[in-house]
Amino acid sequence: MANGFSLSLLRFVARGFSEKPLCLLALCLGLLLSQGCAMLQRPPDTAAPAETPAQPARPRAKKSPAVPAKLPQTGLASWYGAQHQGKQTASGTVFDRAELTAAHPNLPFGSRIKVTNLANGKSVEVEITDRGPFAENRIIDLSQAAAKALDMIDSGTATVRVELSSGQ
């Protein structure tokens, strides 16, 4: 539509200025430039983020599942460590692979449970601080410290029994 209007205006002006080619040329160039400027788009206005003092991350409040897991459970455990070090867990705490913690799909955060390696009888008490595991056929992900206590670092997985700790 704008191009059609510009062309009509150019024809009208050309008829009136047919004897003055320089004036016509100047007018055409002016129209051409104005048409090009009309097509330019201004970048969106985005406000620069205001600098605020660093605030510690607040723990996200998560609700416990409506249907808690039935314990004891027996199944495959795995462990997670270095790649998650220092990252926030689903409970809002910061993951430390040196602590005795674990990830479970639906046990309430803060639950203390006993995990026993069925191959060697070693046990460890851990606190649920995260959700997982996200690999198929696994019932719990343990911190590196918990996996070391169960002597499953090298194998990466172990068949375990998960039950409430004696203190609960």
N, C-alpha and C positions, 0 to 999 in steps of 0.2 A: 504494500500500500504506500509506504514512504517512497519507494523507488518510482512508482507511477506518478505520484505527486511531484517529485523532483523533475521527472521527465516533462510533465505538462508545464511546469513553471519555466523550465529551460526553453521549451518551444515558444512560450509566450514572450519571454525576454528576447529570444533570438529574432522574432519578428520586429520588435521595437528597436533593436540595436543592430540591425543588419548592416548598417553603414559604418559602424564603429567596431571593427574586429577586436581591438585591444580591450575595449570595455566589455565586450561579450566574453572574451577569454578570461578576464578577471572575475566576472560574475560567475562563470562556469566553475572556475577553480574555487571560488568562495562557496558555492553550493556543494561541490564535491567534498570540500573539507568539512563543512557543517554536517553533511550526511555521515561522514566517517566518525565525527565526534559524537553524533547521536547514537551510534552503535556501540560505542565504548561502554563498558560496564564498570561501575565503581566497585572496588572490593568491599565485602561485607564489613560492617563496623563490628569489630570484636574488641571488647575491653581487655586490656592486659590484666592478667590475674594479679590481684592485690597480694603483696607479700605479707604473710602472717607468720608469727613466730611458730617454730616447730612445736607441735603438740603431740604428746604420746598417743599412740593408737588406743582407742577405747575398745574393750572387749565387746564383741557382738553378742547380744543375748539371743540364744537359740533355745527353742522349746524342746523338751524331751519328747521322743516319739510317743504316739498314743498307745502303741503296742510294743512294750519293751521285749527284748530278746529273752527267750527262755534258756536258762542256764541249768545244768552245764551244757556246753556245746563241744563237739569234737569235730576237728577239720584241719585244713591246711592254714598255717600261718606264714607270713613273709615279714621282711623288715625293710624299713626305709631310713635313710640317713642323710648323707652329705648334700644331696640336691635339695633337701627341704630345710636344712639348717638355717635358723633365724627367720623363717617365714611364719606368718600368722596361721594358726590352726583354726579349725571350724569353731572351737570353743572361745577363740579370741586370745588364747595364750600364744606365746612365741615358742616354736618348736626348738628343742635342744636335744640332739641325738644322744647326749650323755645322760639324760634323765630316763627314768623307768616309766615310759608312757606308751600309749597305744592308740590306734584308730580302730573303731568298730562301727559297723553300719547303723546300729540303733541303741546301744547301751547309753544311758544318760551320761553327760559329761560329768567328770568328777568321780564316777564309779571306780572303786578299787576292786580289781579282779586278780585272781590267781591263774597264771598260765603255766601249764606243765607240758614239757616236751615228752611225748609218749615213747620215743626211741631211747632216751637215756634217763628218764625219771627226774630231770632237773626242773625246778619250778622258780618262778619269779612273780612278784606282785607288782602290777602296773596300774596307772591311772588313765582312764579314758579321757583324751583331750582333743580327739580329732575324729573325722568320719573317713571311712574306707573299710577295707581295701577296695580298690576299683578293678582288680584283676579277678577274673572268673575263678570260681571254686575255692576262694580263700575266705576265711571267717574273721581274721584279725591281721592288722599290720602293727608290728612292734618297732619301737625305737631301736637304734643300734645297741644301746646299753642293755636293753632287755633281751635282744637276740644273742648278745655275747653271754649273758647269764644263762641262757638256755643252750649254749653251745651249738648255735645254728648259723653263725656268720658265714662260714665257708659254703654250706649247702644252699643258703638263701631262703629255704623254706623248711618247714618241719610239720609233722602231724602233732597237733596239740589238743589239750583239753582246757577249756575256758570255764571257770567257775567263780562264784563270789569268793572274795578273800575271807579268811577266818574272822577278820575284824568287823565284818558287816552282817 
